[in-house]
Amino acid sequence: MTALAKNDTAPLVDVPTVPSFREATRLWAKIGLLSFGGPAGQIALMHKELVEERRWIGEERFLHALNYCMLLPGPEAQQLAVYIGWLLHRTAGGLIAGSLFVLPGALVMLGLSSFYMLYNDAPVVEALFFGVKAAVLAVVVEAVIRIGKRALKNRAMIVIAVAAFLAIYVARMPFPLIVLAAGLIGWIGNRFAPRLFSGSAHGKGSVANIKGVVDLMFERGELGHTVPTRWHAARTIAIWLPLWLGPVALVALLAGPGSVWAQIGGFFSLMAVVTFGGAYAVLAYVAQAAVTSFGWLSPGQMVDGLGLAETTPGPLILVLQFVGFAAAYRHAGAINPLLAGSLGSALTLWATFVPCFFWIFLGAPYIEQLRQNKALAAALGAITAAVVGVIMNLALWFALHVVFGKVASVGWGVEVPVLSSLDWRAALLSAAAMVAMFRLKLGMLPTLAGSALAGLALQAL
C-alpha cells in the first residue's frame, strides 16, 4: 500500500503507491456491498476508504470531483466512484468502479421487486410494508433537514428553496425547469452578489491538503488521459450516445412506440438527463409520472419501492428499477410477468446508469482543468437550495398518501388531505420513526426494521 521514503533532512514518511487494477477492483466491490445510507453515507464511505485510509486520492481533488458530480444529473455517489476509478485506471477503471457500485444493490432490488409483486397482497407482507411506509416518511423528512442545514446558509438560499417548493407543488412547474432556473440564478447571482452565492458547494472552507496517489501521479506526469484532446468530446459522444440510446431505440422499434417498453426506455432516458439533486429530488417527478400519467403503480406502491431501495446497498436511485419492474410486470401481455418485470428492470438500469458513465468520460478531462471555479460553485449552491424545496414537496406528498387514506384536489392540481381519513396507526408509526431517527439517533436500517415489525404488531391488533 505504501512505501517509506526519506532524505537527509526529513523523517520517514508514508508515500502511497499506485494500486493495481485487481486491488482497486476488490475495493470497489467492497464499497458496492457496503454502500448503505444514501448518498451522504456512500460519499462518507468512499472518503474514508479512498482518502483517509488508502490515500488513493487527495482531499482537494476528491472534493473537486464531488463538486462536478453534484452538478450532473444522476446519482452523484456512483458518478464519483466512476470519476475516481477513471483517474486511477482510465476508462476500464471507471467502468469497474461504477458497475460494482451499482451491481450488488441492483441484484438485491431485482429479488425484492419479484418478491413484492408476488406476495405484497399477503397479510403479513402487507403489514410489514405498512410499517416501512411510515418509516420512509421519517427518512424523507430527515433528508430535508440534513440537506437544508447544508444548503440554506442565508436568506437568498431560503428564498430559492421556498420558490422551488411553490413552483413544483402549486404551479406544477417541470422539475428540469426548476433546476435550470436555480442554476441560472446562482450563476448570475455570483456576479452581482458573490457573498450570498459563493461557497455553497461541497468543499468550501479550508481542508487539509492531503496528497494521494492521483496527486503524485499528476506531479510525475502519469495522468495524460486527464488532459482533453482535440477530438475527445466528439469521440466520446460517438461511442457513448449510440451505446446509451441504441438499445432503447431498438426495443421501442421492436415492441412498438406505444408499448410499455418504449415508455420505460423513453421516460428513464429523459430522467437520466434531468435527475439533478439526487434521488429524493427527482422522486416527486417520477412518482407523479409513474402514478398519474402512466398508471404503472399506485402511490402506496411508490412509497413501498422507496422503502425497498432504502434497505439495499448502492444508489437510492435504484428505486427507479422497482418502478420499471412494476411497469413491465403489470403490462406483461403474453410474456411471463416475472420475465417481463426482469426485462423492464434491466431496461431501466441501462437507461439510468449508462448515461452516468457518459457524463463522466465526456466532462471529467475538462473539469480536471478547472480549479475553484466560483461560478460553478454558485450554480451548485443554488441548485442544492432548490433541491431542498423539491424534497419538501416529496415529504408532503408522502405524508398525504401515508397518513391519510384520501386526498382531495382544491384546484391547480394542489392536493389537501381529507381529515376524516386520518390513519392513526400510520401517524403513530411515522412519529415514532422520527423520534427514533432525530432524538435516539438510530440509523436508517434499524428504524426501517423496527417500523416494519411495529406495523406487523399493529395490523395484528
MOPEGI-V829181 format. One record per run of one state. SS is the DSSP state (hx for helix, st for strand, lp for the rest). FROM is the first residue (numbers start at 0). LEN is the number of residues. If there is no record, write none. Layout:
BEGIN
ss:from:len
SS:FROM:LEN
SS:FROM:LEN
END
This chain:
BEGIN
ss:from:len
lp:0:1
st:1:4
lp:5:7
st:12:4
lp:16:4
hx:20:14
lp:34:3
hx:37:16
lp:53:5
hx:58:13
lp:71:4
hx:75:44
lp:119:3
hx:122:29
lp:151:3
hx:154:15
lp:169:5
hx:174:18
lp:192:1
hx:193:4
lp:197:15
hx:212:7
lp:219:4
hx:223:3
lp:226:5
hx:231:24
lp:255:4
hx:259:15
lp:274:3
hx:277:16
lp:293:5
hx:298:12
lp:310:5
hx:315:15
lp:330:6
hx:336:31
lp:367:6
hx:373:30
st:403:1
lp:404:2
st:406:3
lp:409:5
st:414:3
lp:417:1
hx:418:3
st:421:1
lp:422:1
hx:423:15
lp:438:5
hx:443:17
lp:460:1
END
